[in-house]
Amino acid sequence: MSSTQMEPQELRWRKAMRSIANGDCVEVASGNGMAFVRDSKNPCGTTLKYPVSSWREFIATTRAGHIY
């Protein structure tokens, strides 16, 4: 099944270890070259989809402290 056909509940979701107890975080899953992002408090809500390369660039930029 391609990522365009995958339902969000079929993906393997994960979130940052530091935010598990907090509850205010996003969850990320990947499949077929795409990164899926959703609000952990609303897993049935909107799911955003980005190319994995774009998601990795976002994470690297954020870790480096760059703000656009």
Secondary structure, DSSP 8 states (H G I E B T S, - for coil): --TTT--GGGS--B--GGGTTT---EEEEEETTEEEEEETT-TTS--EEEEHHHHHHHHHHHHTT---
